[in-house]
């Protein structure tokens, strides 16, 4: 079935988020050209990292997200968005669980070139 004949069904963030409970493991819910829309649950501290070749968009669905930078931070609530420019080192943090949408190019590693135990498997669809 090609895209022109696929059923037209909206993607419901809450329903998709209800399908998994693990944190720091983004799930792809859609693609737009070479970009992926990923939902994720996070709580606690992430690692300092950057993405040398791409910006990264954070859209908070539920909760409060703080993105730390070496020279400050930005705090986002539900319905708010922030784009971290490529090459800018950052570290997401959530005191309580945050549910959010990430928009980034297909193949972007969540930990950038840092790697480690927080590196998530890519292209996990839900």
C-alpha positions as CSV (number, residue, x, y, z in Angstrom):
1,X,0.0,0.0,0.0
2,X,1.5,3.3,-1.0
3,X,1.2,6.6,1.0
4,X,-1.6,7.8,-1.3
5,X,-3.9,4.8,-0.4
6,X,-3.0,4.5,3.3
7,X,-5.8,5.1,5.8
8,X,-5.7,8.7,7.1
9,X,-5.3,8.3,10.8
10,X,-4.1,11.1,13.1
11,X,-1.2,10.2,15.5
12,X,-2.3,10.6,19.1
13,X,0.7,11.4,21.4
14,X,-1.1,10.2,24.6
15,X,-2.0,6.8,23.0
16,X,1.5,6.3,21.7
17,X,3.1,7.3,25.0
18,X,0.8,4.8,26.8
19,X,2.4,1.9,24.8
20,X,5.7,2.1,26.6
21,X,7.1,3.1,30.0
22,X,10.8,2.9,29.7
23,X,12.7,6.2,29.9
24,X,15.4,7.7,27.7
25,X,14.4,5.4,24.8
26,X,12.8,7.5,22.0
27,X,10.3,5.9,19.7
28,X,9.7,7.0,16.2
29,X,6.1,7.9,15.4
30,X,6.4,9.6,12.0
31,X,8.9,10.7,9.3
32,X,8.9,13.9,7.3
33,X,11.4,13.7,4.5
34,X,14.6,12.8,6.3
35,X,13.4,13.9,9.7
36,X,11.9,11.7,12.4
37,X,9.3,12.6,15.0
38,X,10.2,10.7,18.2
39,X,8.3,10.5,21.5
40,X,10.2,9.8,24.7
41,X,9.7,9.7,28.5
42,X,12.6,11.0,30.6
43,X,13.3,11.5,34.3
44,X,16.5,12.6,36.0
45,X,19.7,13.7,34.4
46,X,21.0,13.0,30.9
47,X,24.7,13.4,29.8
48,X,26.4,16.4,28.3
49,X,26.5,16.0,24.6
50,X,26.1,17.8,21.3
51,X,25.1,17.0,17.7
52,X,27.7,18.4,15.4
53,X,25.7,18.2,12.2
54,X,22.1,19.0,13.2
55,X,19.8,21.1,15.3
56,X,17.5,19.3,17.8
57,X,13.9,20.3,18.6
58,X,12.4,19.6,22.0
59,X,8.6,19.9,22.4
60,X,7.2,19.2,25.9
61,X,3.9,17.4,26.0
62,X,3.7,16.8,29.7
63,X,5.9,17.9,32.7
64,X,8.7,20.4,33.0
65,X,12.0,20.0,31.1
66,X,15.2,21.9,31.8
67,X,17.9,22.0,29.2
68,X,21.2,22.9,30.7
69,X,24.0,24.6,28.7
70,X,27.5,25.4,29.8
71,X,26.4,29.1,30.2
72,X,22.9,28.7,31.6
73,X,19.6,26.8,31.0
74,X,16.1,27.0,29.5
75,X,13.0,25.6,31.2
76,X,10.1,24.3,29.1
77,X,6.5,23.5,30.2
78,X,3.7,21.7,28.4
79,X,3.1,23.1,24.9
80,X,6.5,24.8,24.8
81,X,9.4,24.1,22.4
82,X,13.1,24.9,22.2
83,X,15.6,24.2,19.3
84,X,19.1,23.5,20.4
85,X,21.4,24.6,17.6
86,X,23.9,22.2,16.1
87,X,27.2,21.9,17.9
88,X,25.8,23.4,21.2
89,X,26.6,21.2,24.2
90,X,23.5,20.5,26.3
91,X,22.1,18.2,29.0
92,X,18.3,17.6,29.4
93,X,17.1,17.2,33.0
94,X,13.6,16.4,34.4
95,X,12.9,16.4,38.2
96,X,9.8,14.4,37.5
97,X,8.8,12.4,34.4
98,X,8.5,14.5,31.2
99,X,6.8,13.3,28.1
100,X,8.1,15.0,24.9
101,X,8.4,15.0,21.2
102,X,11.8,15.3,19.6
103,X,12.4,16.3,15.9
104,X,15.7,15.4,14.4
105,X,17.2,13.8,11.2
106,X,16.9,10.1,10.8
107,X,19.9,8.3,12.3
108,X,20.7,11.0,14.9
109,X,22.2,9.3,18.0
110,X,20.6,10.6,21.2
111,X,24.0,10.9,23.0
112,X,25.8,12.5,20.0
113,X,29.4,11.3,19.9
114,X,29.6,10.7,23.7
115,X,28.1,7.2,23.6
116,X,27.6,5.3,26.9
117,X,24.8,3.6,28.7
118,X,22.2,6.2,27.8
119,X,22.6,5.6,24.1
120,X,19.3,4.5,22.7
121,X,18.6,2.2,19.8
122,X,17.7,4.1,16.7
123,X,14.7,3.7,14.4
124,X,12.5,2.0,17.1
125,X,9.0,2.6,15.7
126,X,5.8,2.5,17.8
